[in-house]
Structures are given as structure tokens and as C-alpha cells.
Amino acid sequence: MSDRSAPRRRLTTAAVALSLLGTLATGAWAGSRDAGPATAAPARATPVPSAAGGTTALSGYAIQSTAKVTDSAAAVSSPGYPATGWYPAGSRSTVLAALLADGVYADPFYSTNQQRIPKADFTVPWWYRSDFTVGDTTERSYLDFSGVISAADVYVNGERVAGATEVAGAYTHHELDITSLVRAGTNTVAFRIRPNQPDQNLTMGWIDWIQPPPDENMGIVRDVLVRRGGPVALRDAHVVSRLAVPSLASADLTVKARVRNDSNTAVTTTVSGTVGSTAAFSRAVPLRAHETKTVTFTPADSPGLRLDAPKVWWPAGMGGQPLYGLGLTATVAGAVSDTAHEDFGIRDVKAPLDADGARQYLINGRKLLIRGGGWSPDEFLRWDRTYVADRLKYALDLGLNTIRLEGHLEPDEFFDLADRYGILTLPGWECCDKWEGNVNGSESGDPWTAADHPVAKASMAAEAARLRDHPSVVSFLIGSDFAPDATIEKDYLDALRAADWATPVVAAASDNSAPVSGRSGMKMTGPYDWVPPDYWYAKREGGATGFNSETSAGPDVPTLDTLRRMMSPAELDTLWKNPGAPQYHRSPSATFGTLKIYDAALAGRYGPPTGLADYVRKAQLAQYENTRAQFEAYGRNATDSAKPSTGVVYWMFNSGWTSLHWQLLDRYLDQGGAYFGAKKANEPLHVQYSYDDRSVVVVNKRHTPASGLTARVTLFNTDGTRKYDRTATGVKVDGDGAHSTALTVPASVGGLSATYLARLVLTDSRGRTVSRNVYWLSTRADTLDWAHTDWYHTPTTSYADLKGLGSMARVPVSATASTTAGPGGTSTTTVTVRGPGSGRTPSLLTDAHLVDSKGRPVLPVRWSDNQVSLWPGESATLTATYRTADLHGSSPRIRISGWNTPQTTVPAA
């Protein structure tokens, strides 16, 4: 999304090679594992095995500002240089990430600590220095890397091997032949990293998501590899698959790789390979001195590459996620010269435009509604595989099937995890900085010079080669808020074509077109700030029609636990008392600097907050109903005959720091109303209420139809008095996202209070509850001022009256809990929550939180369900699964709270 009046985003970089195979080893998050004292010795030299075909990542660096280094580049990059007083850094680390790990600055996620970090320290280049050892120099040696932000001069053993005009940008891939410089014993690599300016460099930036880091992420954020090999190098190995659709009965595989003779004499190499355990192939390839050839194996010459009954990769919920392995070896005179391995999946992706011009994705011939979220990495680009895996598992728990990465294209392991979990990804370039500087009019981002075009093309080539074999990657968006012009688009498409890119290329995330790619089929019509739940049902603006690439009702106030971790007492006081106050933890954008629109709606609908706790509980209620409505509206409209919804990306899925907006889960992985509202809406078989026409609808996201269902809707006043009760039997609904209207609530029901509750229950033919959903509604609707819609929201001129919730009687909820050990170091806590034992008033939005003996949330945790509403005599059994180690030796406890429920904590051992 883009702020039309304030700066917004940026991206990637310069080029040495247009094709690559970038292998990134698992790294540790510098913020939690690579830390050491500022006076610690630099990382030990990385041992590099001598065997041909080996690839070794440098284990870490010593870093220092050039303002504090007076020695020459030759001295700094020579073995034995003392690097006294330099800071240790991890194998993937920005400058600031290293300094934070070394304890130089206080926690930047708390209060305004980040403002105290001096930006001037990062306006000069910084040195990154690392040693590696080799046993001998028989084999050739190469330096292989990408992820330099923003540019670097590169030195090996005192000699410059590349300059900053060549090594420019975050995404360009570089392979430097350093054979002549490498010696037996200790060797040194040094990078002199230039400062990052997102409006001037094709790198990465933060637009209006968060307060940008003072160093603008300058550093090295992907592994730097030392490769060893013989005279012939294998590069660019990949597989192009063609799946028979719709039968899925067979698949043809084409294997490609480049073989390069780096010696001064002609050789013949034998390239042999396997796919899985069945297909084997081999070919002799003659090469002149320094000649490169592309070797191709097809079913025509290698029959094993035609697979019958292939193992087909599916998104989660649609099938399994099997992967195949490609292995290649190049030998010369019987000796191994190089090897390559690549995992890939077999699947078919199409994304044509429908009759209304919206992009409709089909996976293996089956339509699906894209239900996604926008991804944010850690603000300091620290990589922690476990933390990333936890967030992706949350996406699955929420019923999402897609993650959109607008820039900040994560390391290979991210896409490996997405492949394994069955999460589709939509990577692409970002807006509002240098990346769209040529086409974004008056927005920030410098226009391109002649030097920028090869950098952009090389960036596209490198990312295409890196991502093409990942079955989770189903498109590349070559534009965001704007589409590229003809010259830039041609460079992108040429690079994609050369990389054998096989999935759809989308011109932009907004409703724009490019000369060759054509119309994007997506819309970027907002909103990005608060709108009422009924907004989503209108088939206009950001409502549930077409493909909305980034949208939400904006602010998402975290739980009270998280707020107290991220804001000072004075800031928390301002949070609930002063809607017009600038909020540092929202956005640097003037448009999103306060919570004024959100707070006005909260007070107008629920009543003014009486304190911080009251403000937070009202926020959770509001965020639950709004997020649920967004996903429910898009789910209901997905199979409409006219103007169907084809995709929605919640803006955003997560935040890279401690934020007050754009997140379904917070920095610490805690879950509030927005999380559980989305989880409820995205149930596989789901009953829901429609804000536009009062219909009670069953949506079936499963592939198989459902029948013999019974849907019941009951309306209550807030004191629990029943005012309406209807049941529909024999309800049936087709699969693949189809919906069926079970019944419709009358426009007028006698005796309803201004605020009332609606309970929906869906049971199967055996009487078992398969979906339950509770709404808080008003006889007075929110009124939208469509005529004054702007790019980030539609104003609301009058609010629904939900103040009656404040008069609900407080009712007790009891709970019992027990815990059992599970596989792989996990535990499962089972909680039975019982509603009030007498009276008529229900407990609304009852939340169960897993905490330790000190009352601190145990995170991450995956609940079977949560934030449930219970009428007298009702109960719900919930399960929470988590890593036992995250209890840190404590006994688990369950904290129960709710809208009108006193807080209690029960043991769960």
C-alpha cells in the first residue's frame, strides 16, 4: 500500500551474473544467539574443506566503522590483521543488528529507545572482515554471495577483487574467482560496505510499516559462500516441470544446468544426474578453455524424466507437499569436479483474468481464493529459522494459504519452509523508493540513471534463479503500487525468461498495466485505516470483489501483556487518553501517525474507554469483529457469478517490530482479537452472518461437498433474553469455497435492544457441532460516506450502537486444565471452560491464555479455538500446543478473562 502524501518503500541491486544457484546455510538470529561482548574476539576462521563441489558459509565477521579505521584496505583485508576493538557479527548481519547483539544500545523495540541511536554513525562505510582456512590449493576457489546492502568494495588477501559499482544492491548475485589469491592456511575476505539510502539505491526499505532502523539495514544479510571445485563448474541447476492438467497423470521434467570450463585447456566433462530414486541420466560435454555451455536433459533423451503418477505438490488443505531432489555431478577424467543439488515440487500454476478483469489463481487445475497476509521480516533483518517457522505455522493455524513479500525477499530457508508447509508465496519488488522511482510520479524514490538498469535486471535474474524451483512460489510481482515502464519491464521479462520462470508474472499489486505483462488483475484500493465490518461486503473500493493485494482496517492494538513490554507507563497512559497523540509505535507516515480514526470509532461504537485495560478489551472486541468480517466477506463472495472475490491479502500478517498497526500477531507472537477473528472466519467448514443482507451462510473451503447440515441462528438481548430462534435443516454446500444460504434473519425483530447478540451453530448429520460463531450487532448500522473515500479509508459518519455491551452483567467462568507431554518436545494443555452456572447472560469473548508461574504468556502457542462466547450451562474444550522448553521449567497455568468475565488463573500441570 502506499501513502500518496508521504514516502513509502524500496528494494534491490547491482550485478555480476545474470543467473545463479544461491545456496544459503541456516544462520542464527543475531539478536538472540550470536551476541557477545563488544570486546570479544572476532569470529574464528571458517574451515573450508578442500573437496571439489564443497560450499561453505563464512561463520561470522569482525566489523568496524571506517571512521575509526585508519589502516589501508590492503592491511585490513590481509591475514593476521588484529582488528582490535572491532565488533563481532554473525554470518548474516546488518551493522545495527551486530551492535545490538553486542549490547551497544538498549532494546530498540521498547518505548522510543531507537530514536536514541545516532544515525550519523551509519553515514560512512563499515568494514566487514572474516578469515577462512583451506588445507591446500589444488582445487579452485570462488566467493559466492548476494545480500549486500547497499554496495561494497570486496578484498581478498589484500587485493581488491570487485568494486562497489559492480557489487551494488541487495539482490544481485556475485561469483568471484579467487583461485589465484587463495593460499594454504589462513585467508581473509573483507567488504567495505556503503551506507544504504533506499530512495537512491535498489535495496530494501521500510516505507510506512515501522520506524526505519537508523542504519537503514546496511550490511550483509545473506551468507557469503566459499566454493571449491575442479576445472569444470556446475551452475544454475534447475528443473522445469510440465504437469498434465487436469488429469495429473503424468509430468515431463526438463533438467538444465550450465557447465563452465574455468581452466586454460580444453576438457571433456561428464555430467550425470538423478531425480529422486528413479530417473538417471548422463552426457559427455566437450568444452574449450573457458567455455560455458548449457546442458539439457529431456524425456526425449532421458525417458526416466517422464513420470507416471507423479507426486503432486499442493497448498495446505488441498493435498500433500511432496518434494523431489535433483542431484548433478560433473566429472573430469573420472574425478569429481563439481556437484549440485536442488529440491523442487511438481505443480501447475495458472492465474488468468476472470470476466471482471480480476486475477484468479488455479493450482493444478483447481481454483482457489487467495487468503493471505503481508510479510514483514525482523526490522534488523536478523534471521532466526525457528522464529520464522513459528510465524508460518501461525499462518496455517489461521487458515491462510498465502504470504505476500513486498520486497524484503527472505533467505532460501524461508521458501524451503513454505514448500514444506504448503504456504503459497507472492514475492515481488516494493514501492515508494528507488524501485519505482521512474514511474511513481511525485512519490519518493529517485529516477533511474543508466547505471540502475543493469542492477535491476541482475536483481531479477538472481531472484528468478533462486526462487523458480520452489513450488510455494506462484508468481512474481514486478511492480507494487506502480507497474514498470516498457524498458524496465523488458529487462525483467528477459531475465525471467532466461531463468525459465514458469509461473505468472504480475505487472503490479495495484490496478495497473505493463506493455507486455498486461493488466495486473489486482487492486490496491485500501483500506489501511479503520472501517466498520459491513464495509467489506460492498462490492466496491476495498470490499469483497476481485483481488485485493493489501488491505485491512489498519490499527491492531496488541494484548496488554505485549503493550507493557513495548511502551513506557507514560506512553500507555497517552495511548488510551489522547487519540490525537503521535504514536511512535504506529508509523513514520503523517497519515498513520496517530490512532485518531480508530479511537473515534472505538469510543463511538463501544463507548469512551475508562482506563488502559478497558481500552485494550474494547480494542480486542473491535479487532475480532472487523478481521472476521474481512475474511468472511471475501470467503462468501468467492464463487459468486458476478464480480467474485478472487484474493485478499491482509495488511499485514505480522510486524517486524513492536507495532500498533497492521498485524494479525504481534512481535512476541501473542494472539489477540484480530488473530482469533481471522482463525474463526477461515474455518474449513464455517457458518457466518452477512452484514449486508442478514443471510446466514455456510462456506465450505474443503474439496468435498458437505450435506445433511443443520444451521441455527438465535438472537439475544445483552441480558441474555432470547428474541429470535430459527433452524434450517438439510443444508448442503459444494466444495472448493462454495457457499450456501441456510436462512435469512428478518430486517426487524420485535423486542431487540439497540445492541444485541447473534449465536450461529452449524451441526452435522450426527448432531455434532462443526462451526459456532457469535456476533455482537446493533439495530443501528454504521453509515459509510462512500463519496469521500480516499486511498486509505472510507469515512464513517455515524456508528453502530454497541454500547449496550458495557451494561452486560459480569458473570463467572470456571475452568479446569491438564497437560500431557507430546512428541518432539511439545506439550498439550487441555482446558475445559464452563459458562455461567445460572441466569441468562452469556460470557462474551472468553479468552484463555497459557502463562507460566509468573503470569507471563508462553509463546508461541497454537489453540484449537479461543475467545469463545458461552451461555449459561454451556462449555467448550480447548487445546493449546507448545514447546515444553518455552515454559522454562515452570508449571503451566491458564489465565481466563473476557469481556464481562472476572479474570482468574487455574493450574494446568
Disulfide bonds with the S-S distance in Angstrom:
Cys431-Cys432 2.19
